[in-house]
Amino acid sequence: MESFHDLLIRRHSIRRYTSQPLDPEDVKTILEAALLAPTSKSARPWQFVVVEQREDLERLDACKSFGTKPIEACTMAVVVCADAEKSDMYIEDMSIAAAYMQLQATALGLGACWIQVRSRFAADGESAETIVREILGIPDNMVVECIVTLGHPDEERRPVDPSKLLWEKVHIDRWRASEE
Ligand SMILES: Cc1cc2nc3c(=O)[nH]c(=O)nc-3n(C[C@H](O)[C@H](O)[C@H](O)COP(=O)(O)O)c2cc1C
């Protein structure tokens, strides 16, 4: 069985997908990963909207002016949103759940990509969050953090070379000024 560290080394954003459908068991496992994610004070302020209809995916693709290519290409997308009234750590909570789904997808041999929605805008300046809410009927009080796209990979990404990690970002005992 692949170690967790090897999984981290292998994980990459996958933006191209084949047309092969997702196994419903895999979909369930990925959604379980989101629901297993820790949240501040166990508030679980998040909600997840699963999108599979091609027409909806095409409409979501236009929610912002760049960086949306995987939405139209994917087999399924999970929109990650949260009620900000339920926790002051809702952004962290949504982010951890999204990351868990990406890692779970990788572990299953699937591809995933995080598409940022919050603080992003469509070509005409409209908020990407407003567009996503309108398409999917998400209530106005929900913050939409991102869309996690999923599918069978149609691209090869090389595992990360651990010797290229930025160890200068790690400070032991005290902050150490960079030599740069
Ligand atoms: C907060 C966040 C926002 C991101 N937004 C987008 C996005 O809108 N579109 C996209 O194609 N990739 C997006 N990504 C994926 C990053 O571009 C990707 O993680 C980064 O380039 C590193 O590549 P890797 O995931 O293959 O290691 C986002 C990732 C994070 C963590």
The ligand as a MOL file (V3000), in Angstrom:
LIG
                    3D

  0  0  0     0  0            999 V3000
M  V30 BEGIN CTAB
M  V30 COUNTS 31 33 0 0 0
M  V30 BEGIN ATOM
M  V30 1 C -6.0660 28.2600 -2.8550 0
M  V30 2 C -5.8200 27.6540 -4.2240 0
M  V30 3 C -6.4370 28.2070 -5.3320 0
M  V30 4 C -6.2470 27.6240 -6.5950 0
M  V30 5 N -6.9550 28.1120 -7.6650 0
M  V30 6 C -6.8280 27.5090 -8.8690 0
M  V30 7 C -7.6360 27.9160 -9.9650 0
M  V30 8 O -8.4990 28.7850 -9.8460 0
M  V30 9 N -7.4630 27.2790 -11.1590 0
M  V30 10 C -6.5480 26.2600 -11.3310 0
M  V30 11 O -6.4450 25.7290 -12.4450 0
M  V30 12 N -5.7610 25.8450 -10.2940 0
M  V30 13 C -5.8860 26.4340 -9.0810 0
M  V30 14 N -5.1590 25.9830 -8.0130 0
M  V30 15 C -4.1660 24.9180 -8.1950 0
M  V30 16 C -2.7480 25.5320 -8.1340 0
M  V30 17 O -2.5050 26.2580 -9.3090 0
M  V30 18 C -1.7440 24.3820 -7.9550 0
M  V30 19 O -2.0020 23.7340 -6.7180 0
M  V30 20 C -0.3100 24.8980 -7.9540 0
M  V30 21 O 0.0260 25.4020 -9.2240 0
M  V30 22 C 0.6770 23.7810 -7.5950 0
M  V30 23 O 0.5410 22.6960 -8.4830 0
M  V30 24 P 0.2100 21.2400 -7.9610 0
M  V30 25 O -1.1500 21.2840 -7.3270 0
M  V30 26 O 0.2360 20.3900 -9.1910 0
M  V30 27 O 1.2570 20.8760 -6.9560 0
M  V30 28 C -5.3610 26.5250 -6.7480 0
M  V30 29 C -4.7420 25.9820 -5.6070 0
M  V30 30 C -4.9740 26.5210 -4.3700 0
M  V30 31 C -4.3310 25.8860 -3.1570 0
M  V30 END ATOM
M  V30 BEGIN BOND
M  V30 1 1 1 2
M  V30 2 1 2 3
M  V30 3 2 2 30
M  V30 4 2 3 4
M  V30 5 1 4 5
M  V30 6 1 4 28
M  V30 7 2 5 6
M  V30 8 1 6 7
M  V30 9 1 6 13
M  V30 10 2 7 8
M  V30 11 1 7 9
M  V30 12 1 9 10
M  V30 13 2 10 11
M  V30 14 1 10 12
M  V30 15 2 12 13
M  V30 16 1 13 14
M  V30 17 1 14 15
M  V30 18 1 14 28
M  V30 19 1 15 16
M  V30 20 1 16 17
M  V30 21 1 16 18
M  V30 22 1 18 19
M  V30 23 1 18 20
M  V30 24 1 20 21
M  V30 25 1 20 22
M  V30 26 1 22 23
M  V30 27 1 23 24
M  V30 28 2 24 25
M  V30 29 1 24 26
M  V30 30 1 24 27
M  V30 31 2 28 29
M  V30 32 1 29 30
M  V30 33 1 30 31
M  V30 END BOND
M  V30 END CTAB
M  END
